[in-house]
Amino acid sequence: MGQAMMRFGGLVLSAALLASPALAQKTAASGPSRDQVRMRVLDLCVMSQSGKTAEEGAGPKCGCYAAKITKAMTDEEVATYKKGVPKRLTAESTTVLATCK
């Protein structure tokens, strides 16, 4: 019984290792996740706010901003995200940044 379980475990591990490149390729082909887009928006915000905010830095303000902007994005906007805020949210983005502390 123990040897059979070890063979089965090896088979499962082999299948998982073979499937992971295919899974990674499928994920990459489908576009970034909402969380990946949020992180990119956060990075862009921190870079753009560098030197413009109080001593605590831009992190908390930009974290709030990135969360609100990516929540407002449609699934299609997330899937096709390249850089920056979608055009339909550009006007709203200034207000969102101002409301975040």
Secondary structure, 3 states (H helix, E strand, C coil): CHHHHHHHHHHHHHHHHHHHHHHHHHHHHCCCCHHHHHHHHHHHHHHHHCCCCCCCCCHHHHHHHHHHHHHHCCHHHHHCCCCCCCHHHHHHHHHHHHHCC
